């Protein structure tokens, strides 16, 4: 922070330090997301390894990372949506078709997941085509919380595997993912 300047109001300070109020808001919200929705925050924990594995089994993102078929993954995603908003049978039918057309799984998603990069299993436009802006915001909150739970569940189970196999050979991130996938499915 600037110690040698005096500001007439908070807005002037925010603009001076962050460039704009929008930049400040964006940085603040991202820091809150990290503080509350990241592993180690204490939120979204699991009482047991079994509970973490059960979460992974029913998580659409983890299913996509493990290259599961769209027919297995789409119903899991729709169940998540139903926890956030009311999904009518007509919306579900339309959504199922649209999601099948936009489903992405495979090596790129697996690589992004293992490297900690952000990835989307379905195009966000798909949701915007079916839901109102208010519903979309509620869905985005549910997806963000779900991402946090996935990271925490995966981290918990990967700790039980360790970094080496029975022969002492180093396990790669893909080896750990394969082992977690075996335990899950």
C-alpha positions in Angstrom: 0.0 0.0 0.0 1.1 3.5 -0.6 2.1 5.1 2.7 3.2 8.5 1.3 -0.2 9.4 -0.3 -3.4 10.7 1.3 -6.7 9.9 -0.2 -10.0 11.8 0.1 -12.1 8.7 0.1 -11.9 4.9 -0.2 -12.7 4.9 -3.9 -9.7 7.1 -4.7 -7.5 4.7 -2.7 -8.9 1.6 -4.5 -8.3 3.2 -8.0 -4.8 4.2 -7.0 -3.8 0.8 -5.7 -5.7 -1.5 -8.1 -6.3 0.5 -11.2 -10.1 0.4 -10.9 -12.9 -0.7 -8.6 -13.6 -3.5 -11.0 -10.0 -4.8 -10.7 -10.3 -4.6 -6.9 -13.6 -6.5 -7.0 -12.3 -9.2 -9.2 -9.1 -9.7 -7.1 -11.1 -9.7 -3.9 -13.6 -12.2 -5.1 -10.9 -14.5 -6.4 -9.0 -14.4 -3.1 -12.3 -15.2 -1.2 -12.8 -18.2 -3.5 -9.3 -19.4 -2.9 -9.7 -18.9 0.9 -13.0 -20.7 1.2 -13.1 -23.2 -1.6 -9.6 -24.6 -1.7 -8.2 -27.7 -0.1 -7.1 -27.0 3.4 -9.8 -24.3 4.0 -11.7 -26.7 6.2 -14.8 -26.5 4.0 -16.2 -29.4 2.0 -14.1 -32.0 3.8 -14.8 -35.7 3.9 -15.2 -37.8 7.0 -13.7 -40.9 5.5 -11.8 -42.1 2.4 -15.0 -44.0 1.5 -17.0 -40.8 1.4 -14.3 -39.1 -0.8 -14.3 -42.0 -3.2 -18.1 -42.0 -3.3 -18.0 -38.3 -4.2 -15.5 -39.0 -7.0 -17.6 -41.8 -8.3 -20.6 -39.5 -8.7 -18.7 -36.4 -9.8 -19.2 -35.5 -13.5 -15.8 -33.8 -13.7 -13.9 -36.8 -12.3 -15.8 -39.1 -14.7 -14.7 -36.9 -17.6 -11.1 -36.9 -16.3 -11.2 -40.7 -16.2 -12.6 -40.6 -19.8 -16.0 -42.1 -19.0 -18.7 -42.1 -21.6 -21.1 -39.1 -22.0 -24.0 -41.4 -21.1 -22.5 -42.0 -17.7 -21.3 -38.4 -17.1 -24.3 -36.3 -18.3 -26.8 -37.6 -15.7 -24.3 -36.8 -13.0 -24.0 -33.2 -14.2 -27.8 -32.9 -14.4 -28.1 -34.1 -10.8 -25.7 -31.4 -9.7 -27.8 -28.8 -11.6 -31.0 -30.1 -9.9 -29.4 -29.3 -6.5 -29.0 -25.7 -7.6 -32.2 -25.0 -9.7 -35.4 -26.6 -10.7 -35.0 -28.6 -13.9 -38.2 -29.3 -15.8 -38.5 -32.5 -17.8 -38.4 -30.5 -21.0 -35.3 -28.7 -19.9 -33.6 -32.0 -19.0 -34.4 -33.5 -22.4 -33.1 -30.5 -24.2 -30.1 -30.2 -22.0 -29.2 -33.9 -22.4 -29.1 -33.5 -26.1 -27.1 -30.3 -26.0 -24.6 -31.7 -23.4 -24.0 -34.8 -25.5 -23.0 -32.5 -28.4 -20.6 -30.5 -26.3 -19.1 -33.3 -24.0 -15.3 -33.2 -23.8 -13.3 -36.0 -22.2 -10.0 -37.5 -22.9 -6.3 -36.7 -22.7 -6.5 -32.9 -22.8 -9.0 -32.7 -19.8 -6.9 -35.3 -18.0 -3.7 -33.3 -18.5 -5.4 -30.1 -17.5 -6.8 -31.7 -14.3 -3.4 -33.2 -13.4 -1.6 -29.9 -14.0 -4.1 -27.9 -12.0 -5.4 -26.0 -15.0 -9.0 -24.9 -15.2 -11.1 -27.0 -17.6 -14.8 -27.3 -18.6 -16.4 -30.6 -19.4 -19.3 -28.8 -21.1 -19.5 -25.5 -23.0 -21.0 -22.8 -20.7 -23.1 -21.6 -23.6 -25.0 -24.8 -23.4 -26.3 -23.8 -19.9 -27.1 -20.3 -21.0 -29.2 -21.7 -23.9 -31.5 -23.6 -21.4 -31.5 -21.5 -18.2 -32.2 -17.9 -17.3 -29.3 -15.6 -16.2 -30.4 -15.9 -12.5 -30.5 -19.7 -12.8 -27.1 -19.7 -14.6 -25.6 -17.8 -11.7 -26.9 -20.3 -9.2 -25.6 -23.1 -11.3 -22.1 -21.5 -11.5 -22.0 -21.3 -7.7 -22.9 -25.0 -7.5 -20.2 -25.8 -10.1 -17.6 -23.8 -8.2 -18.4 -25.6 -5.0 -18.3 -28.9 -6.8 -14.8 -28.1 -8.2 -13.6 -27.4 -4.6 -15.0 -30.7 -3.4 -13.4 -32.6 -6.3 -10.0 -31.1 -5.4 -10.4 -32.0 -1.7 -11.6 -35.5 -2.4 -8.9 -36.2 -4.9 -6.2 -34.8 -2.6 -7.5 -37.0 0.3 -7.4 -40.2 -1.7 -4.0 -39.4 -3.4 -2.5 -39.0 0.0 -3.5 -42.6 0.9 -1.7 -43.9 -2.2 1.7 -42.1 -1.6 4.4 -41.3 -4.2 5.8 -44.8 -4.8 4.6 -48.3 -5.5 5.4 -51.5 -3.6 8.8 -51.7 -5.3 9.8 -48.2 -4.4 9.3 -46.9 -8.0 8.1 -43.3 -8.2 4.5 -42.9 -9.2 3.6 -40.3 -11.8 0.5 -38.1 -11.5 -1.1 -40.3 -14.2 -0.2 -43.5 -12.2 -1.9 -42.0 -9.1 -4.9 -41.0 -11.2 -5.1 -44.6 -12.5 -5.0 -46.0 -9.0 -7.7 -43.6 -7.7 -9.8 -44.5 -10.8 -9.4 -48.2 -10.0 -10.5 -47.6 -6.4 -13.4 -45.5 -7.5 -14.9 -47.5 -10.4 
